């Protein structure tokens, strides 16, 4: 399961690198009226991570699934692909909760730390946990955590573009 933790950590490092040099004013600025600011993206990523991790934690341990490298690779590719814009459900839209990059990063890091702790505690048992994504369908715990990492990466790319006004 080290590869899952590695994906979560490297996705965190990428996100921090993208936002760490931004002023709070810049991070609050929307690149377009229908696009989220960096702070809004950070809020969304943290919220979705906690929500999805909560589903995995709440799942009953079942028969362990076999790892499916092809499904994991396809999942990672599909989640980070930004060629097709997706609209998040209203329930996970940002609310303007964070006033600064530092505050948003504290919240994100707390969520990511919780995810990594769960991954470490579960280890191979992640394969006996599950969650159902509204679009991607049923996922085992490993796939769910890879989805969390990929979702963060997807929005990291969005945050990379936001200050440039793309």
Residue pairs with C-beta under 8 A, 6 or more apart in sequence:
1 119
1 120
1 122
1 123
1 124
1 126
1 142
4 119
4 126
4 142
4 145
4 146
4 149
5 116
5 119
5 120
7 76
7 145
7 146
7 149
7 150
8 112
8 115
8 116
8 119
8 145
8 148
8 149
9 116
10 149
11 149
11 150
11 152
11 153
11 156
12 108
12 109
12 112
12 152
14 153
14 156
15 42
15 45
15 108
15 152
15 153
15 155
15 156
15 159
16 105
18 156
18 159
18 160
19 27
19 38
19 42
19 101
19 104
19 105
19 159
20 101
20 105
22 38
22 101
22 163
23 101
24 39
24 99
24 100
24 101
26 38
26 163
27 37
27 38
27 39
27 42
27 100
27 101
27 104
27 163
28 37
28 38
28 39
29 37
29 162
29 163
30 36
30 37
30 40
30 162
31 37
31 161
31 162
31 163
31 164
31 165
31 166
32 165
35 158
35 162
36 44
36 94
36 158
36 162
37 162
38 101
38 159
38 162
38 163
39 94
39 96
39 98
39 99
39 100
39 101
39 104
40 94
40 96
41 94
41 155
41 158
41 159
41 162
42 98
42 101
42 104
42 105
42 107
42 108
42 155
42 159
43 94
43 95
43 96
43 97
43 98
43 104
43 107
44 88
44 92
44 93
44 94
44 155
45 108
45 151
45 152
45 155
46 104
46 107
46 108
46 110
46 111
47 92
47 94
48 88
48 92
48 148
48 151
49 108
49 111
49 112
49 115
49 148
49 151
49 152
50 111
50 114
51 92
52 131
52 133
52 144
52 147
52 148
52 151
53 111
53 114
53 115
53 118
53 144
53 145
53 148
55 131
55 132
55 144
56 118
56 129
56 130
56 131
56 141
56 144
56 145
57 118
57 129
59 129
59 130
59 131
59 141
61 125
61 128
61 129
62 128
62 129
62 130
63 128
64 124
64 125
64 127
64 128
65 127
65 128
65 130
65 140
65 142
66 127
67 127
67 142
68 143
71 143
72 142
72 143
72 146
75 136
75 139
75 143
75 146
75 147
75 150
76 146
76 149
76 150
78 136
79 147
79 150
79 151
79 153
79 154
80 150
80 153
80 154
80 157
81 154
82 154
82 157
82 158
89 134
97 107
98 104
98 107
112 152
115 145
115 148
119 126
119 145
122 129
122 141
125 141
126 140
126 141
126 142
126 145
127 140
127 141
127 142
128 140
128 141
129 140
129 141
129 144
130 138
130 139
130 140
130 141
130 144
131 138
131 139
131 141
131 144
132 138
132 139
133 139
133 144
133 147
136 147
139 147
